[in-house]
């Protein structure tokens, strides 16, 4: 896998709902970023500058340009090594097919 952009955050990737909620599930792969995916990002929580929604929007711009993006937890040990070695860390956003 050719990986172009890694966005590190304080959660394991994109979840189907707020990761603090019961039964939240990590979305491991996104092949197309539509309104539903963007809406999962929610609103900024005040801890950062834009929250998950902004990260998803950045991934959307990058994937439209043919770039692969991963959003992963930067607080986990060896996260970059795991991403590079395709060890299933975070959420991978695949480039838009042309």
Beta strands, then each sheet from edge to edge (+ up, - down):
strand 1: 5-9
strand 2: 29-30
strand 3: 69-73
strand 4: 91-93
sheet 1: 1+ 3+ 4- 2-
end
